[in-house]
Amino acid sequence: MGRVVLVTGVARQLGGRFVRRVQREPDVDRVVGVDVVEPEHHLGGAEFVPADIRQPDIAGVLAHHGVDTVVHMDVHGSQPAVPGTGNRSSVKENNVIGTMQLLGACQKAPSVRRLVVKSTTSVYGGAPRDPAVFDESTPAKSMPSGGFAKDAVEVEGYVRAFARRRPDVSVTVLRFAHVLGTCVDSPLAAYFALPVLPTVLGYDPRLQFVHEDDAVEVLRQAAREPRRGTLSAGTFNIAGDGTLLLSQCARRLGRPTVPMLLPAIRWGRSLLQSVGATDFSPEQVRLLTHGRVVRTTQMREVLGFEPRFTTGETLAAFARSRGKGLLPPETLARTVDRLATMVIPPREDGRQDEDQDQDQEAGRRG
């Protein structure tokens, strides 16, 4: 008998892609997909079970199918695909209470031997004195006070407690930078889809991305038995090589930017939401102010995963999938460059441009 893999959150496109991919693993016998609504996309030969991970019934699903590997992908920052449940409280309930119930079910299931949890680099928060590059052991200077980032911090806390209670289970937490692709629904993707990008005046944050293909592949690799010389248990930052400034992203997307004072952005969230920024939350404002770069040495040397796409290539693929912006990227780049030669605003943190270049190089090296 091969492995039996249970995947949560399969109604979303990324979850569906992973389900179809993991079925092709030679040692996987069955794949069970779980969500509160039936997915609109096909799941290949996987069995779909309509179940709410917030309810104790999920324990019966694990026991009935003899699940040995659980891949928890139902932790999200955007609204769920269930009509009438799109408010913030329901999102938090799904993320936090759902994870608690799922882990409780896994604890009682003797068949479970491997757990993979999709998390986010947002757990590092966003603050003016953040380090240039975060690694997996770097504590947050300012803990997230709300939103998806706080959900992820709580989820990871419950996962660590589960790992202590079930030391026989191999537990892997993957902290993804922002995943971009044709099938990914995220607040940052919605932001980049705006015709004009609001930015924070005086700031140009550094960003990292993960291509959706790499996200599926690293989840597959973490869910299987590790290759010789690598480990799959632990916490790993997942990001493509290199970093991009927000201004560079805007150029490559062909989107003009509208610099706004930080108080104006905070006061105008409802207006920005009305023009398409579906989740312009305080967490996203902090990202657009301070940015975030993570080191990926552990991903390569311990997990043994090498992304196919760099941060720049991921953004380029995303741009092609979304069509042209208001301005041709080449024209926008020339205009911005001309303006930059006329006025170069000082950095808020007082660091020099050569320091910024060193930070970008550190992020590229991982």
PyMOL commands that set and color helices and strands:
alter all, ss='L'
color gray80, all
select helices_A, chain A and resi 13-22+58-65+88-108+121-124+147-165+187-192+212-223+246-253+262-267+269-274+282-290+297-301+311-322+329-342+353-365
alter helices_A, ss='H'
color red, helices_A
select strands_A, chain A and resi 3-8+28-35+47-50+69-72+114-120+170-176+178-180+197-200+206-207+209-211+234-238+244-245+257-260
alter strands_A, ss='S'
color yellow, strands_A
deselect
rebuild
show_as cartoon
